[in-house]
């Protein structure tokens, strides 16, 4: 009897070990799929930089969608570790199976999944709304986190699109940027709170698929600090650390700003520390005569703030990205900005200030204390007014 039981166990073990059960399978709703290929692709990003990026992931497998909408990725692969895959669909005519869309969460064409050796993942989705509709049966905690992240992204994007519909023209650039930051903030909050590496890394990439963290370098640095502590040897964490190098990012809140030398409008030269002097609050404003939102901010925000607080220790240094001395001076006079300090190398976009602060986008500003420490930055409109009001009231 014991011998028969032993043989039965051996047989069951061999049967399981030779299982042809698919590692990932699923069903697609093809009702609105006329423009989509009846194919599903299994793509593996081989690093943090490739995560969610077109043409960089490695194609591992493909599966034709049958008449019932079913697809599957063959037998269990010989992969020893837990791995992140991207399950991808493509439109008819697309040449590349690893092209990923990051334009609209409602129609983006891929979904990330965590697969562990021996696991059998079953998913469902509508092919024309693949990322938005993808679900996993009895998901692991990591795959549940991906679905949660996807829903956060989708809902935040809807609100973002609604905001954009009310903001057109160059004058509304700052309002559009604020709406975009609100969208990003939902994803950043998820990354800050989640304790699972891969969902956090996906959130970081979705915050800026193009890899532009100029306006939010503090977020990137914070994520690097978090994951260097939790998973210091993971190769993707090391990639994150390289992208979060503070020497390559804009000056951070809490940093000491460099004591730069400025060519002043009156022809003199002065260092930033000398200009700050004993002022309570110092605003370094980076603007241009050709920048419509900058000009509006001059007239509607900076003039009233300067008039209200200058006598109490509030000063502004406006650095102009100018190539024309005359256009620069005309804008200063027309906006009433002659009240405060002005400097420019008159070298256009490529100038020592932008290089030193490692910024490329304007309007930009830095609010500094009496010692040149960055208290806040890139505040505009009501947010800038509220900050200055509060700071001056407390000091």
Secondary structure, 3 states (H helix, E strand, C coil): CHHHHHHHHHHHHHHHHCCCCCCEEEEEECCCCCCECCEEEEEECCCHHHCCCCCCCEEEEEEECCCCCEEEECCCCCCCCCEEEEEECCECCCCCCCCCCCCCCCCCCEEEEEECCCCCEEEEEEHHHHHHHCEECCCCHHHHHHHHHHHHHHHHHHHHHHHHCCCCCHHHHHHHHHHHHHHHHHHHHHHHHCCCHHHHHHHHHHHCCCCCCHHHHHHHHHHHHHHHHHCCCCHHHHHHHHHCCCCCCCCCCCCECCCCEEEECCCCEEEHHHHHCCCCEEEEEEECCCCHHHHHHHHHHHHHHHHHHHHHCEEEEEEECCCCHHHHHHHHHHHCHHHCEEECCCCCCCCHHHHHHCCCCCCEEEEECCCCEEEEECCCHHHHHHHHHHHHHHC
